[in-house]
Amino acid sequence: MTPNHKSPGYILFEDGTRFKGYSFYGKTACFGEAVFNTSHTGYQEILTDPSYSRQIITFTAPHIGNVGINSQDYESARIHAAGAVIRSLSPHPSNWRAEKDLVSWLNEAEVPILADVDTRAVTLHIRDKGAMRAGLFPESIPVKKALEQILETPSMTGADLAGEVSCKSAYVFSSDDIDSKWYHRIESGSGLNVAVIDFGVKLNILRELASRGCDVTVLPASIPSAEIVSGGFDGILLSNGPGDPAAVTYGIETIRDFIKENIPLFGICLGHQLLALAAGLETFKLPFGHRGANHPVRRESDKVVEITSQNHGFAVKNEKLDSDWSITHINLNDNTIEGIEHISKPFFSIQYHPEASPGPHEGKTYFDRFIEEMRHTKA
C-alpha cells in the first residue's frame, strides 16, 4: 500500500452528480465513461481487458483486492481501464498466487482507484441515467473545475478505440506462453493456421486457440484484407475490442471482403458487431451496457439458455437479416442479438465471451466449432 498517495476523493459524472470516496489512491485524476461490472471474481482480468479502454469501472462486488495480482491472469500487457471505483479495499491479499497488492499495481501504472464508495448508489445512477462521461478526482480539485474537464473529453459514441489498442505489427502467439497447469493441451486444431484480427484481443482467446494446437498469428486491426486472404490462413478470428463498432469502418470493409471468400470466420464481441455491420445490420449504444458473468442468452437452434460472460456497451439491433444470414442467439434481458451465422458459408459470431475470463465456461465449445469449420473447409 502507498498511504502517502491516499486522500479523500470523488467520482463526478457529466450531469454534475458526485459520489464521495474516502480513499483516493493515485497521483492524478482520470477520465472515461463510467460503467459497472457485476462479476464477483476476476478484477485483474477485467482491468487488463482492452475492451475497457477509456472506461472507469465500478465493481459491484463488495470486496476488491482480496486475491492480489499475479503474473498469470493478465488479459493484455497492461491495464486498459482508466480507473476503478470500489466499496471495500482489501489491503492485504490472501491468495497463494498473489505477487503484489492491487493498489501498488495500479499506482505503478498511474491508474487511480477510489475506495470506500457507496457503489450501490453509483451503480443505480448509471442504471437509471445511462453510462456517461465521468472522472475520478482527489478532494483537492474543485468540483467546478473537474466538471469542465469532464465536458471536454470525447464521448464513447463515434470513438474508434480498436485502432488505439490493436498491435502495431503482426506476431505469433506461442503455445509455450501457456501454463499447462491451467490449460490442458489438446490437438484438435493441430496443423491449422489461424489469423486473429486484433481489435483489442484478450489473451485468453489466444490461449484457447493455442491450447487446441492451432498456430496463431495476431494481426493489426488495420491490415489490408488482401494481405490476410493471401496469407494461407485456414480461419480468421475477429476479436473483441473497445469503442463504437460503427466507427471501425476499416474493419467493416475488411470483413466485407472476407465474406466474398470462403475462409471460416469467427467473431467475438466487437468482432460479432463488425460482422453484423458487414452483413447489413445496425448497432446502437446500450443505456448502460452488459458487463458481468451471469447474462442469460437463448440459443435459437434448440432454445437452450446459456449463462454468459459479457462486456460491451454497444449491441446489434434485433432486425430482419438478409436471407443469407440467420440470428442464432438472443439476449433474454433485452432481446438484443447475441449471435449470427451465414446460411451456406462458414461464418458465425457471438456477442459474449466464450473464453470467459472471468465467467462460466459453457461457450468454449464455439472454439471447437471454429476448428470443425476450418477442418471441413480445408478437406
C-alpha positions as CSV (number, residue, x, y, z in Angstrom):
1,M,0.0,0.0,0.0
2,T,1.1,3.6,-0.5
3,P,-0.7,5.6,2.2
4,N,1.2,8.8,1.1
5,H,-0.9,8.8,-2.0
6,K,-4.2,8.2,-0.2
7,S,-6.7,11.1,0.4
8,P,-10.4,11.7,0.1
9,G,-11.8,11.9,-3.4
10,Y,-14.9,11.6,-5.5
11,I,-16.3,10.4,-8.8
12,L,-18.1,13.1,-10.8
13,F,-20.5,12.5,-13.7
14,E,-21.1,14.8,-16.6
15,D,-24.6,15.5,-15.3
16,G,-23.0,17.0,-12.2
17,T,-23.8,14.1,-9.9
18,R,-21.0,13.4,-7.4
19,F,-20.3,10.4,-5.1
20,K,-17.7,10.7,-2.4
21,G,-15.0,8.2,-1.6
22,Y,-12.9,8.3,1.5
23,S,-9.7,6.8,0.0
24,F,-8.3,8.1,-3.3
25,Y,-5.2,6.3,-4.4
26,G,-3.3,7.9,-7.3
27,K,-1.2,10.9,-8.3
28,T,-3.7,12.4,-10.7
29,A,-7.3,12.5,-11.9
30,C,-8.6,10.2,-14.7
31,F,-11.4,10.5,-17.3
32,G,-13.6,8.0,-19.1
33,E,-17.0,6.5,-19.5
34,A,-18.4,5.4,-16.1
35,V,-19.7,1.8,-16.2
36,F,-20.3,-1.0,-13.8
37,N,-19.4,-4.7,-13.7
38,T,-21.4,-7.3,-11.7
39,S,-18.8,-10.1,-11.8
40,H,-17.8,-11.5,-8.4
41,T,-14.3,-12.5,-9.4
42,G,-11.7,-11.5,-12.0
43,Y,-10.9,-7.9,-11.3
44,Q,-7.4,-8.3,-12.6
45,E,-8.6,-9.8,-15.9
46,I,-11.3,-7.0,-16.1
47,L,-8.8,-4.2,-15.6
48,T,-6.4,-5.5,-18.2
49,D,-9.1,-6.3,-20.8
50,P,-8.6,-3.9,-23.8
51,S,-12.4,-3.7,-24.2
52,Y,-12.4,-1.4,-21.1
53,S,-10.2,1.2,-22.7
54,R,-11.2,4.7,-21.7
55,Q,-13.7,3.4,-19.1
56,I,-14.0,3.9,-15.3
57,I,-15.2,0.6,-13.8
58,T,-17.4,0.4,-10.7
59,F,-17.2,-3.0,-9.2
60,T,-20.5,-4.1,-7.6
61,A,-18.7,-7.0,-5.7
62,P,-18.1,-5.5,-2.2
63,H,-14.5,-6.7,-1.6
64,I,-11.9,-6.0,-4.2
65,G,-8.2,-6.7,-3.9
66,N,-8.6,-9.8,-1.7
67,V,-6.7,-12.1,-4.1
68,G,-4.0,-9.6,-5.1
69,I,-2.3,-9.5,-8.5
70,N,-0.3,-12.3,-10.2
71,S,1.6,-12.6,-13.5
72,Q,-0.7,-15.3,-14.9
73,D,-4.1,-13.6,-15.0
74,Y,-3.4,-10.7,-17.3
75,E,-5.7,-10.3,-20.4
76,S,-3.2,-8.0,-22.1
77,A,0.2,-6.5,-21.5
78,R,-1.1,-3.6,-19.3
79,I,-4.1,-2.1,-17.5
80,H,-6.5,-0.6,-20.0
81,A,-9.2,0.7,-17.7
82,A,-9.0,4.5,-16.9
83,G,-9.8,4.0,-13.2
84,A,-11.7,1.9,-10.7
85,V,-14.4,2.5,-8.1
86,I,-14.8,0.1,-5.2
87,R,-16.7,-0.3,-1.9
88,S,-14.2,-2.1,0.3
89,L,-10.5,-2.4,-0.5
90,S,-8.7,-5.5,0.8
91,P,-5.2,-4.1,1.5
92,H,-3.5,-7.4,2.3
93,P,-4.2,-10.0,-0.4
94,S,-4.7,-13.6,0.8
95,N,-4.0,-16.0,-2.0
96,W,-1.1,-18.3,-2.8
97,R,-0.8,-16.9,-6.3
98,A,-0.6,-13.3,-5.2
99,E,2.6,-11.4,-6.2
100,K,1.6,-7.9,-5.2
101,D,-1.4,-5.9,-3.9
102,L,-3.9,-4.1,-6.1
103,V,-3.1,-0.5,-5.1
104,S,0.6,-0.9,-5.7
105,W,-0.1,-2.4,-9.1
106,L,-2.4,0.4,-10.1
107,N,-0.1,3.1,-8.7
108,E,2.8,1.7,-10.8
109,A,0.6,2.1,-13.9
110,E,-0.6,5.5,-12.7
111,V,-4.3,4.4,-12.7
112,P,-6.3,5.8,-9.9
113,I,-8.7,3.9,-7.7
114,L,-11.4,5.4,-5.4
115,A,-12.4,3.3,-2.4
116,D,-14.9,3.5,0.4
117,V,-17.6,4.5,-2.1
118,D,-21.3,3.7,-2.0
119,T,-21.0,1.6,-5.1
120,R,-24.7,0.6,-5.0
121,A,-25.7,4.2,-5.3
122,V,-23.1,4.7,-8.2
123,T,-24.4,1.6,-10.0
124,L,-28.1,2.7,-9.6
125,H,-27.2,6.1,-11.0
126,I,-25.6,4.6,-14.1
127,R,-28.5,2.2,-14.5
128,D,-31.1,5.0,-14.2
129,K,-29.3,7.7,-16.2
130,G,-27.1,5.6,-18.5
131,A,-23.4,5.3,-19.0
132,M,-21.8,8.7,-19.4
133,R,-18.6,10.6,-19.2
134,A,-17.1,10.9,-15.7
135,G,-13.9,11.4,-13.8
136,L,-12.1,10.4,-10.6
137,F,-10.6,13.3,-8.6
138,P,-8.8,13.9,-5.3
139,E,-10.8,16.2,-3.0
140,S,-8.3,19.0,-3.6
141,I,-9.7,19.5,-7.1
142,P,-12.8,21.8,-7.1
143,V,-15.9,20.3,-8.5
144,K,-16.5,23.1,-11.0
145,K,-13.0,22.7,-12.5
146,A,-13.5,18.9,-12.5
147,L,-16.8,19.2,-14.4
148,E,-15.2,21.5,-17.0
149,Q,-12.5,18.9,-17.6
150,I,-15.0,16.1,-18.0
151,L,-17.1,18.0,-20.5
152,E,-14.0,18.5,-22.7
153,T,-13.5,14.7,-23.0
154,P,-14.8,12.8,-26.0
155,S,-17.9,10.7,-26.0
156,M,-17.8,6.9,-26.5
157,T,-20.2,7.2,-29.3
158,G,-18.2,7.6,-32.5
159,A,-15.0,6.6,-30.8
160,D,-12.7,4.2,-32.8
161,L,-10.6,2.8,-29.9
162,A,-9.8,-0.5,-31.6
163,G,-7.1,1.2,-33.6
164,E,-5.6,2.5,-30.4
165,V,-5.3,-0.8,-28.6
166,S,-4.5,-3.0,-31.5
167,C,-1.0,-4.4,-32.0
168,K,1.2,-2.3,-34.3
169,S,2.7,-5.3,-36.2
170,A,2.0,-8.9,-36.6
171,Y,3.2,-11.5,-34.1
172,V,3.0,-15.2,-33.4
173,F,1.4,-16.3,-30.2
174,S,3.2,-19.4,-29.0
175,S,1.7,-22.3,-27.0
176,D,4.9,-22.0,-24.9
177,D,3.3,-19.0,-23.3
178,I,0.5,-21.2,-21.8
179,D,0.7,-22.6,-18.3
180,S,-0.1,-26.3,-18.7
181,K,-1.4,-26.4,-15.1
182,W,-4.4,-24.3,-16.2
183,Y,-4.7,-25.1,-19.9
184,H,-4.6,-28.8,-20.9
185,R,-3.2,-29.0,-24.4
186,I,-5.3,-30.9,-27.0
187,E,-4.5,-31.4,-30.6
188,S,-7.9,-30.8,-32.3
189,G,-6.5,-27.8,-34.1
190,S,-3.1,-29.2,-34.9
191,G,-1.9,-28.0,-38.3
192,L,-4.5,-25.2,-38.6
193,N,-3.2,-21.7,-39.2
194,V,-5.4,-19.1,-37.6
195,A,-5.3,-15.3,-38.2
196,V,-6.6,-13.3,-35.2
197,I,-7.5,-9.7,-36.2
198,D,-6.6,-7.7,-33.1
199,F,-9.3,-5.2,-32.4
200,G,-8.4,-5.4,-28.7
201,V,-7.9,-9.2,-28.2
202,K,-7.9,-10.8,-24.8
203,L,-5.0,-13.2,-24.1
204,N,-7.4,-15.9,-23.1
205,I,-8.8,-16.1,-26.6
206,L,-5.3,-16.7,-27.9
207,R,-4.7,-19.3,-25.2
208,E,-7.9,-21.2,-26.1
209,L,-6.8,-21.4,-29.7
210,A,-3.2,-22.3,-29.0
211,S,-4.1,-24.9,-26.3
212,R,-6.1,-26.7,-29.1
213,G,-3.0,-26.9,-31.2
214,C,-3.7,-24.1,-33.6
215,D,-0.9,-22.0,-35.0
216,V,-1.9,-18.4,-34.0
217,T,-0.8,-15.2,-35.8
218,V,-2.1,-11.9,-34.4
219,L,-2.6,-9.2,-37.0
220,P,-3.2,-5.4,-36.6
221,A,-6.8,-4.2,-37.0
222,S,-5.9,-2.0,-40.0
223,I,-4.1,-4.7,-42.0
224,P,-5.4,-4.9,-45.6
225,S,-7.8,-7.7,-46.4
226,A,-5.9,-8.8,-49.4
227,E,-2.8,-9.4,-47.3
228,I,-4.8,-11.7,-45.0
229,V,-6.6,-13.6,-47.7
230,S,-3.3,-14.3,-49.4
231,G,-1.6,-15.4,-46.2
232,G,-2.7,-19.0,-46.4
233,F,-4.8,-18.9,-43.2
234,D,-7.3,-21.7,-42.5
235,G,-9.5,-19.4,-40.5
236,I,-9.9,-15.8,-39.3
237,L,-11.0,-14.8,-35.8
238,L,-12.4,-11.3,-35.3
239,S,-11.5,-10.3,-31.8
240,N,-13.2,-8.3,-29.0
241,G,-12.3,-4.7,-28.5
242,P,-13.4,-1.3,-27.2
243,G,-15.4,1.7,-28.5
244,D,-18.1,2.2,-31.1
245,P,-18.2,-0.6,-33.7
246,A,-19.7,1.7,-36.3
247,A,-16.6,3.9,-36.1
248,V,-14.3,1.0,-37.1
249,T,-15.1,1.5,-40.8
250,Y,-11.8,-0.1,-42.0
251,G,-12.7,-3.3,-40.1
252,I,-16.2,-3.4,-41.6
253,E,-14.8,-3.0,-45.1
254,T,-12.2,-5.7,-44.5
255,I,-14.8,-8.1,-43.2
256,R,-17.0,-7.4,-46.3
257,D,-14.0,-8.6,-48.4
258,F,-13.7,-11.7,-46.3
259,I,-17.4,-12.5,-46.8
260,K,-16.7,-12.8,-50.6
261,E,-14.2,-15.6,-49.8
262,N,-14.8,-19.0,-48.2
263,I,-12.4,-18.7,-45.3
264,P,-14.1,-19.6,-41.9
265,L,-14.8,-16.5,-39.8
266,F,-15.5,-16.5,-36.1
267,G,-16.4,-13.1,-34.4
268,I,-16.4,-12.4,-30.7
269,C,-17.9,-9.4,-29.0
270,L,-16.8,-6.4,-31.1
271,G,-15.9,-8.9,-33.8
272,H,-19.5,-10.1,-33.7
273,Q,-20.7,-6.5,-34.1
274,L,-18.4,-5.8,-37.0
275,L,-19.5,-9.0,-38.8
276,A,-23.2,-7.9,-38.2
277,L,-22.5,-4.5,-39.7
278,A,-20.8,-6.1,-42.7
279,A,-23.8,-8.3,-43.1
280,G,-26.2,-5.3,-43.2
281,L,-27.4,-4.9,-39.6
282,E,-27.0,-1.8,-37.4
283,T,-25.5,-1.3,-34.0
284,F,-26.6,1.1,-31.2
285,K,-25.4,2.3,-27.8
286,L,-26.9,0.4,-24.9
287,P,-28.2,2.5,-22.0
288,F,-25.7,1.1,-19.5
289,G,-24.1,-1.9,-21.3
290,H,-23.8,-5.6,-20.5
291,R,-20.9,-6.2,-18.1
292,G,-20.9,-9.3,-15.9
293,A,-20.6,-13.0,-15.8
294,N,-24.2,-14.2,-15.5
295,H,-26.1,-12.9,-18.5
296,P,-28.7,-15.3,-19.9
297,V,-28.6,-15.9,-23.7
298,R,-31.0,-18.2,-25.6
299,R,-29.6,-20.4,-28.4
300,E,-32.2,-20.3,-31.0
301,S,-31.4,-23.7,-32.6
302,D,-32.6,-25.7,-29.5
303,K,-33.8,-23.0,-27.1
304,V,-31.1,-23.8,-24.6
305,V,-30.2,-20.9,-22.3
306,E,-26.5,-20.3,-21.8
307,I,-25.2,-18.3,-18.9
308,T,-22.5,-16.0,-20.3
309,S,-19.7,-13.5,-19.6
310,Q,-20.3,-10.2,-21.3
311,N,-18.5,-6.8,-21.7
312,H,-19.9,-4.4,-24.2
313,G,-21.6,-1.0,-24.4
314,F,-23.0,-1.3,-27.9
315,A,-25.2,-4.0,-29.3
316,V,-26.7,-5.3,-32.6
317,K,-30.3,-4.2,-33.3
318,N,-32.7,-7.1,-33.5
319,E,-33.8,-6.6,-37.1
320,K,-34.6,-8.9,-40.0
321,L,-31.4,-10.1,-41.7
322,D,-30.7,-10.7,-45.3
323,S,-31.8,-14.2,-46.4
324,D,-28.2,-15.3,-46.5
325,W,-27.9,-14.9,-42.7
326,S,-29.7,-16.1,-39.6
327,I,-29.9,-15.0,-35.9
328,T,-28.6,-17.7,-33.7
329,H,-28.6,-16.2,-30.1
330,I,-30.9,-13.7,-28.3
331,N,-30.2,-11.9,-25.0
332,L,-33.0,-12.7,-22.7
333,N,-32.6,-9.4,-20.7
334,D,-33.3,-7.0,-23.6
335,N,-33.8,-9.1,-26.8
336,T,-30.6,-7.9,-28.5
337,I,-28.9,-10.1,-31.0
338,E,-26.1,-12.3,-29.4
339,G,-25.1,-14.4,-32.4
340,I,-25.5,-14.7,-36.2
341,E,-24.3,-17.1,-38.8
342,H,-24.3,-17.4,-42.6
343,I,-26.7,-19.9,-44.1
344,S,-24.2,-21.5,-46.5
345,K,-20.7,-20.2,-45.7
346,P,-18.6,-20.9,-42.5
347,F,-19.1,-17.6,-40.9
348,F,-20.5,-17.2,-37.4
349,S,-20.2,-14.9,-34.3
350,I,-21.3,-14.5,-30.7
351,Q,-21.7,-11.3,-28.7
352,Y,-20.5,-12.7,-25.4
353,H,-17.1,-14.1,-24.4
354,P,-16.6,-17.8,-24.9
355,E,-13.1,-17.6,-23.4
356,A,-15.0,-16.4,-20.2
357,S,-12.2,-14.9,-18.2
358,P,-13.8,-14.3,-15.7
359,G,-17.0,-16.2,-16.1
360,P,-18.7,-19.6,-17.0
361,H,-17.1,-21.9,-19.5
362,E,-20.2,-23.0,-21.5
363,G,-19.1,-21.0,-24.5
364,K,-15.8,-22.7,-25.0
365,T,-17.5,-25.2,-27.4
366,Y,-17.5,-22.4,-30.0
367,F,-13.8,-22.6,-30.3
368,D,-14.3,-26.3,-31.1
369,R,-16.9,-25.4,-33.7
370,F,-14.5,-22.9,-35.3
371,I,-11.9,-25.7,-35.6
372,E,-14.6,-28.0,-37.1
373,E,-15.4,-25.3,-39.7
374,M,-11.8,-25.0,-40.6
375,R,-11.3,-28.7,-40.9
376,H,-14.4,-29.1,-43.1
377,T,-13.4,-26.2,-45.4
378,K,-9.8,-27.4,-45.7
379,A,-10.8,-31.0,-46.5
